[in-house]
Amino acid sequence: MAKKTHLKVRMVPENKPDSPFFYYVKKPTKGEKAKVKLKMNKYNPATKKHEIFVEKKLPPHSK
């Protein structure tokens, strides 16, 4: 089986990490971008503004 080329990460607002809104994005597992923490300017409907979203770990999985 082949290795994964992308990893799923959760993006939360930088100034309010406990916000109810977040994005999921794919991040590469190899190369320069794999080591850098993602930072994106995205729309936050909770505040109705564009904000900086940063990468956070996914929440623990429950069965």
Summary of the structure (lengths in Angstrom):
residues: 63
radius of gyration: 13.2
end to end distance: 25.4
largest distance: 43.5
contacts: 133
relative contact order: 0.32
helix: 5%
strand: 44%
